[in-house]
């Protein structure tokens, strides 16, 4: 009988583990699986075990390709299974191609005359997943806010960041979920950041990989009305509930989708962007809606200078734009996100003005969103 031995944390058993067990079992006639005990997992991974050891042992033992299960209790990293390995004296120690403890394991094999076999990567039978990804999926929220930005946008893109500058934004409701997405897509409200969060992924890394900024996933995960310091990664300066915005915000669908990565390096007035961010920062610290409206007006003037079409409320938007607003006079407005389409955010002086604005075609009410403690 050829005895095969494999080891690992196996903290949350998934299909990738089962495939590895099957391939290891095919090398011989008997397979022993060793998994790291709860104590070992804590010592070397600083992580609690997903299950009590005896439950995990029973679960692995129930797999048809596994003949025996032992619990690694040794404190030597990489070979916590030494005692059981020397007792069982298997013929083969099978490992994956990315094994990090080759020399330690080869030396252990030499003590009993076992063969160290590195199994080649084979096409996965299922989409690959790691224990870390599973934990993130379990912890992922059921719903997430989107966001509107007021000033400093583009200074969250690392190559455009400016020391001493600020990005001001706010998480909003209604929220979204994987099953219920009540907004247009590709529309400047940070949907990709919300989608990543709902799927248990790091939205910040995903956005930076796209060559754009981190503000969307940062505020969507943080929630509230936030001021961020411009830089390569999110650094929060101050956060409030955004209560001064309650009953004062609306968004307007322009009818055109937009592409943020395609616009990331457009020619634009970064001095004006920096100025808007600093005005917005002061507005948040002072809880001053009129000052925040000034931040939005500076941002919008920059957007027009970049070549974006005038929004309803501007004389340049023509008679149709004027007719759309009627006698409603918002405090300020601007395109969300990268602009050139998508949603625009409007600030109103009162809840009554906001409600009248939202009676117009294309407008809808939004509110600041602050996650409750522990959510």
TAVEN-V832914 format. One line per field, one symbol per residue. ss: DSSP state (a for helix, b for strand, c for the rest). A space follows every 50 residues. Layout:
BEGIN
ss = ???
END
This chain:
BEGIN
ss = ccbbbbbbccccccaaaaaaaaaaaccccbbbbbbbcaaaaaaaaccccc ccaaaaaaaaaccccccbbbbbcccccccccaaaaaaacccbbbbccccc caaaaaaaaaaaccbbbbccccccccccccaaaaaaaaaccccbbbbbbb bccccccaaacccccbbbbbbbbbbbccccccccccccccaaaaaaaacc ccaaaaaaacccccaaaaaaaaccbbbbbccccccbbbbbccaaacccbb bbbccccccaaaaccccccaaaaaaaaaaaaaaaaaccaaaaaaaaaaaa aaaaaaccccccccaaaaaaaaaaaccccccbbbbcccccccbbbbbccc aaaaaaacccccbbbbbbccccccc
END
